[in-house]
Amino acid sequence: MASLIPALQSRVWAYTRPRLPRLVYANGGLGDELMLTAVAHAARVAGRPLHVLTDQPECWRGNRDPASLQTGVERWHYACRRGWMRTEIIHLAYLSGNGRHVADQMAERAAVTLAPDWRPVLRLPRPPPRNSRLLVLQNSCRGARYAADTKEWAQERWQELARRLAREFTLVQIGTRRDPPLDAARDQRGRTTLRAAADLVAGAAALIGLESGLMHVAAAVGTPAVIIYGGRTRPKETGYPFHRNLTRSPPCAGCALNSGCPHSLMCLDIPVEEVEQAVRETCAPA
């Protein structure tokens, strides 16, 4: 009898859901979810708003682009497999390393086209004023849903960069508790929600980080960013042209490897001086 209760609960849940012809979802990390917000915005502009399925509703708070927002990805899949619903669930999947931007591939699967100047959409109720002397740093993706050694710039270089920048800027480090602490930065690792992190980024002169979800947050809130790219993906595939994307282009770039680089991460051999110069140029008065 006890085993029947979850099944009955799931069936009741299914019958209380709206009858939707199709749902789209990203099923990735924070970056994929924020790129989906851009796809939903393009669909709204085109007059064909999408019904969106998500397990990250915080990304969508205050966002009126979707026709509806549904949560519980696994429950929707389960109910459809059991025949309790007749909703087509479309995963906006993409291929890595093919030279096309991930967001463009997602939009194509949703039958919409992104505007040339597209950005992710993240609604902040009260965007903070920008502090020209504040820098937000994210030095690692070790705690991300899809961590990758091939994104990680050397920590000794991060420490040296922070030491140099701290002479003129206030530094705040965000990320997860698995990220190594930076001695010269105020430690906010693991202490911010997505919204709190977005507020910090929105109020900063720049974000300095890796190819990660926070890069997409900076794009959404209009904060300049200096992004250190490994060779797992290339800026034209996941990045933004209005950011300073620091990268190398060995023949193996775009390998899509998460670990096990056979070339000693030559794509991440970016000196501290180059990153520091990019930060100072990004933060220089117009």
Buried (B, 14 or more C-beta within 10 A) or exposed (E): EEEEEEEEEBEEBBEEBEEBEEBBBBBBBBBBBBBBBBBBBBBBBEEEBBBBBBEBEEBBEEBEBBBEBBEBBEBBBBBBEEEBBEBEBBBBEBEBBEEBBBBBBBBBBBEBBBEEEBBBBBBBEEEBEBEEEBBBBBBBBBEBEBBBBBBBBBBEBBBBBBBBBBEEBBBBBBBBEEBBEBEBBEBBBEEBEBBEBBBBBBBBBBBBBBBBBBBBBBBBBEBBBBBBBBBBBBBEBBBBEEBBBBBBEEEEBBBBBEEEBEEEBEBBEBEBEEBBBBBBEBBEEE
